[in-house]
């Protein structure tokens, strides 16, 4: 138990111990900005402006204080009212009293009213088509992030830490605003208006930085009450008016806020927002190196492919004339055999015709006639004699037989009556 | 700011497409060289974009930024 960092040997003075308790309590997030509900008892508003009361239910109770002017008090709150408070636990060291320092108090029925207004707003935005508008694309590598959130808040230091882990020195502009209480909605709207100005190229040039290309608006977790600003129409409209993507980064788990519905990206917490929009520089550099390598390897392989193709073409070109010749030779041989076949067929036909002619000719050949016992007579000069006309007595003639010839002389002629 | 420079996202997408095309193969020499050159150019651009993301950390209260913007306007 040396939380103070000092080693003590003897008993601890009670005041120091009380301080220690106070510090321990103050460091525990469970005791900060906690939403609590209960019934108001011993409600006392003092002339000093401070209000003291107790918050109780059937299981227990605690003292509470509302410092003067720290929050507006609904006039309907009185002894016995059911309320929701946002409070931070504190130890009043002088008296050793543990008390709740209240930042906000609302009668329970007010929450019901707010819920109704929220539903009406969602309905209205939905009818205007704002809920399914085309969202802005989150830049892969934001060059200038604007963060609208509570100045000095735990949420903000979480975001800084995460950004610097992922991308050391990433450019960002934080606009510190109140994120709860009655002034919060207006401050958030003004903060978003400032980011809008920073997206302007001329303004950015003047400031010597790139224009804002991503906006994160949000805060750490809290009760529905704490987060209520993010359910209000002016904040929703300011988000919708942004020319660059807006991330709604309000720490909460189950309930959806109107800012979540209209933003370009909904993150469950401010840290979640950073994880989703700030890339890891190492990862990106690794990816780019990998891309570099792939580009080189693929190009080299492609060039080798091209060279191989050229080599193949070259060798095909060299054998191309031979292939052509071979094709021509084959063609010629096919042609030759066709011609031969055709000729042979023609010749066959011709010789058949000839054979038939020969046969019919043979039947009437003189030799055949002579063989049958006839003879042929010719003058000595060789003319064939077929008539007695003109024959002279004593004229030499030649008689032809099948097997030879005989010279003879005309002794007498006599013409058969009635022949020409 | 140079005019109509592709954003990091656009450049990265185009680069991915180029690398996939080259990896699929089947294009001619001219196209290969052209794609390689474009890819190398995009890589250079992406790397320079990374450097541009680094910068100052401004932390301002709402009133401060508002008065800064107001005075810049004049």
Interface residues (C-beta under 8 A of the other chain):
Chain A: X137 X139 X140 X141 X142 X143 X144 X151 X160 X167 X168 X169 X170 X171 X172 X173 X174 X175 X176 X177 X187 X190 X191 X194 X197 X198 X201 X203 X205 X206 X207 X209 X210 X281 X284 X285 X288 X291 X292 X294 X295 X298 X299 X301 X302 X303 X305 X306
Chain B: X1 X7 X8 X9 X12 X15 X16 X18 X19 X22 X23 X25 X26 X27 X28 X29 X32 X35 X36 X39 X40 X43 X46 X47 X49 X50 X52 X53 X54 X55 X56 X57 X58 X59 X60 X61 X62 X65 X66 X68 X69 X72
